[in-house]
Amino acid sequence: MREFMGSAAPYVDWCHRVRGIALSRELIFDPELIAAYADLPHGRLKSTTVGNHASRLQGITKVVNADSVQRRPSQRKPSDAQAPYTKFEVEDLWEWVDAHASAESRRELTILLAGGLGAGLTGREISDLRVGDITVNARGVMLRVGAPRERYVHVLPHLEHVFADAAGRAPAQAFVFLPHRRATAKNTASNFLTSNGRMPAPFSTQRARGTWITSLLTDGRDIRAVMQAMGVTDFSAIARYLKYVPALTPGEYRAQLRGEKDAA
């Protein structure tokens, strides 16, 4: 019974508060509505878990709304990954940042770009990052990312100076991005971007993260290390980026399988 309540409560809340559906069992426990709910993004929940919730909801529907037509929720597929930024688009973005007259705007935009392109952080993760989450030592710069995808990420060498500078600029509890804030909202990063003018290549922290992922895979990084740095365990989360990774040449393919360093 507890499992059924755990599945039904968030679903009913979504129907009523998000979709504006009246609290009627005939309206809420509808197979097509359940299928639509199952196809939504569900945060950290795996597809199998979402499928289990949907199955329980369909089971409830058979009891409380037996006249409705049963339809199996469609299998949830991972959303298609955005194409990574090209080398020239990245250069344009950095030029756009440098063109801002305000030193404060340049600093905040630099942190957003560096967080995505240099560490694969999402907009919310960049916004939540505090100065105390930065570790700087002789081996480089590492960021501690909080919930829900807790992990440590080593910043790419060419952008680690951004966070090394931030580490010495404010107290440990201060936010790295927009340090004078007291809290983080869902759209903190996107709202700041919107207020800073039109970009040459529309900037998306998610696309910057994808560019970071693709660059690591292209450079031959171990896929397990990349997934750990992404904060994911489901292979589908990284598989959708593989189409943007250049195919191996015959020499690279042979070298990979034979453990050779020379791919000629």
C-alpha positions in Angstrom: 0.0 0.0 0.0 2.8 2.4 0.8 4.4 1.9 -2.6 1.1 2.7 -4.3 0.8 5.9 -2.2 4.3 6.8 -3.1 3.5 6.6 -6.8 0.1 8.2 -6.6 0.8 11.2 -4.4 3.3 13.1 -6.7 1.3 12.1 -9.8 -2.0 13.5 -8.3 -0.1 16.6 -7.2 1.2 17.1 -10.8 -2.2 16.6 -12.3 -3.9 19.1 -9.9 -1.2 21.8 -9.4 0.6 21.7 -12.8 -2.1 20.6 -15.2 -5.0 22.2 -13.3 -7.1 19.0 -13.4 -10.0 18.7 -10.9 -9.6 16.2 -8.2 -11.7 13.6 -9.8 -10.6 9.9 -10.1 -12.2 9.7 -13.6 -10.2 12.7 -14.8 -6.9 12.0 -13.0 -6.6 8.3 -13.4 -6.5 8.3 -17.1 -4.1 6.1 -19.1 -3.1 8.8 -21.6 -2.5 11.2 -18.8 -0.4 8.6 -16.9 1.6 8.1 -20.1 2.2 11.8 -20.5 3.4 11.9 -16.8 5.8 9.0 -17.4 7.3 10.7 -20.4 8.3 13.8 -18.4 11.9 14.3 -17.0 12.0 12.9 -13.5 15.3 14.2 -12.2 17.5 11.5 -10.7 14.9 8.7 -11.2 16.0 6.0 -13.6 13.7 5.0 -16.5 13.0 1.6 -14.8 11.9 3.4 -11.6 9.6 5.7 -13.5 8.2 2.7 -15.4 7.4 1.0 -12.0 5.6 4.1 -10.8 3.6 4.3 -14.1 2.7 0.6 -13.8 1.4 1.1 -10.3 -0.7 4.1 -11.5 -2.1 1.9 -14.3 -3.0 -0.7 -11.7 -4.8 1.9 -9.6 -6.6 3.0 -12.7 -8.0 -0.5 -13.3 -9.6 -0.3 -9.9 -10.9 3.3 -9.6 -11.6 4.0 -13.3 -12.1 0.6 -14.9 -14.0 2.0 -17.9 -11.0 3.8 -19.2 -9.0 2.3 -22.0 -5.7 1.0 -20.8 -2.6 2.0 -22.6 1.0 1.1 -21.7 3.2 4.1 -21.2 5.6 4.6 -24.0 9.2 3.7 -23.3 11.1 6.7 -22.1 14.0 7.7 -24.3 16.8 10.0 -23.3 16.4 13.5 -24.7 18.6 14.2 -27.7 21.9 16.0 -26.8 22.5 19.4 -28.2 25.4 19.7 -30.6 28.6 20.9 -28.9 29.9 24.4 -29.6 32.4 24.5 -32.4 35.9 25.9 -31.8 34.9 29.1 -33.5 31.7 29.5 -31.5 33.7 29.1 -28.3 36.1 31.8 -29.4 33.1 34.1 -30.2 31.7 33.5 -26.8 34.9 34.5 -25.1 35.2 37.6 -27.3 31.6 38.5 -26.3 32.6 38.2 -22.6 35.6 40.4 -23.1 33.5 43.0 -24.9 31.5 43.8 -21.8 32.5 47.2 -20.3 31.7 46.1 -16.7 34.5 44.2 -15.0 31.9 42.6 -12.8 29.9 41.3 -15.7 33.0 39.9 -17.4 33.9 38.1 -14.2 30.5 36.5 -13.7 30.2 35.5 -17.4 33.7 34.0 -17.3 32.7 31.8 -14.4 29.6 30.6 -16.2 31.6 29.7 -19.3 34.5 28.2 -17.4 32.1 26.1 -15.2 30.5 24.6 -18.2 33.4 24.3 -20.7 36.0 23.6 -18.1 34.2 21.3 -15.6 30.9 20.3 -17.1 28.7 21.9 -14.5 25.1 22.7 -15.1 23.8 26.2 -14.6 22.3 25.3 -11.2 25.6 23.6 -10.1 27.6 26.7 -11.0 25.1 28.8 -9.2 25.3 26.6 -6.1 29.1 26.5 -6.0 30.7 28.2 -3.0 34.2 29.4 -2.5 34.8 26.7 0.1 34.0 24.0 -2.6 37.2 25.0 -4.5 40.4 23.1 -3.8 43.6 24.6 -5.3 47.0 22.8 -5.0 50.1 21.9 -6.9 48.1 19.2 -8.9 45.5 21.6 -10.2 42.0 22.8 -9.2 39.1 20.6 -8.1 35.5 21.5 -7.5 33.1 19.9 -5.0 29.7 19.6 -6.4 26.7 19.2 -4.1 23.4 17.3 -4.3 21.8 15.8 -6.2 24.8 14.7 -8.2 27.5 14.9 -5.5 31.0 14.5 -6.8 34.5 16.1 -7.2 35.4 17.5 -10.6 38.9 18.4 -11.8 38.9 21.5 -13.9 40.5 21.4 -17.3 44.0 23.0 -17.1 43.4 26.0 -19.4 40.4 27.2 -17.3 41.5 26.3 -13.8 42.8 29.8 -13.2 39.3 31.1 -13.2 38.4 29.2 -10.1 41.8 29.6 -8.5 41.3 33.3 -8.7 37.8 33.0 -7.2 39.1 30.9 -4.3 41.1 33.8 -3.0 38.5 36.5 -3.6 35.8 35.9 -1.0 35.0 34.0 2.2 34.4 30.2 2.0 30.6 30.5 2.4 30.3 33.0 -0.4 28.9 31.9 -3.8 31.5 31.8 -6.6 29.0 33.1 -9.1 27.2 36.3 -8.1 28.8 36.2 -4.6 26.5 38.7 -3.0 23.5 36.5 -3.3 21.9 34.9 -0.2 20.3 32.0 -2.1 20.1 30.3 -5.4 16.9 30.2 -7.5 16.2 27.7 -10.3 16.9 30.3 -13.0 19.8 32.3 -11.4 22.2 31.6 -14.2 19.7 32.0 -17.1 18.3 35.2 -15.7 21.8 36.7 -15.5 22.5 35.7 -19.1 19.3 37.2 -20.3 20.2 40.5 -18.7 23.6 40.7 -20.4 22.6 41.2 -24.0 22.5 39.1 -27.1 25.2 36.5 -27.6 27.0 35.7 -30.8 26.3 32.0 -30.3 23.4 31.7 -27.9 25.0 30.5 -24.7 23.5 27.5 -22.9 25.2 26.0 -19.8 23.8 22.6 -20.8 25.4 23.0 -24.3 28.7 24.0 -22.6 28.5 20.9 -20.5 28.0 18.8 -23.7 31.0 20.5 -25.3 33.1 19.5 -22.3 31.8 15.9 -22.4 32.4 15.6 -26.1 35.9 17.1 -25.9 36.9 14.6 -23.2 35.6 11.7 -25.2 37.3 13.0 -28.4 40.6 13.2 -26.5 40.3 9.5 -25.5 39.5 9.9 -21.8 38.2 6.7 -20.1 34.5 6.8 -20.3 34.2 5.7 -16.7 36.1 8.8 -15.6 33.9 11.0 -17.8 30.7 9.6 -16.3 32.0 10.0 -12.8 32.8 13.7 -13.5 29.4 14.1 -15.0 27.8 12.7 -11.9 25.9 10.0 -13.8 25.7 6.2 -13.6 23.3 5.5 -16.5 25.2 4.9 -19.8 22.4 6.5 -21.8 23.4 9.9 -20.3 26.7 9.8 -22.1 25.7 7.6 -25.1 23.7 10.5 -26.6 26.9 12.5 -27.0 28.8 9.8 -28.9 27.5 10.8 -32.3 29.4 14.1 -31.9 32.7 12.3 -31.3 34.8 11.8 -34.5 35.1 8.2 -35.7 38.4 6.4 -35.1 40.7 6.1 -38.0 41.8 2.6 -38.9 45.1 3.2 -37.2 43.5 4.6 -34.1 41.1 1.6 -34.0 44.0 -0.9 -34.2 46.1 1.0 -31.6 43.1 1.1 -29.2 42.6 -2.7 -29.4 46.3 -3.6 -29.4 47.2 -1.1 -26.6 49.7 0.7 -28.9 50.6 4.3 -28.5 51.4 4.9 -32.2 48.2 5.0 -34.3 50.1 5.5 -37.6 
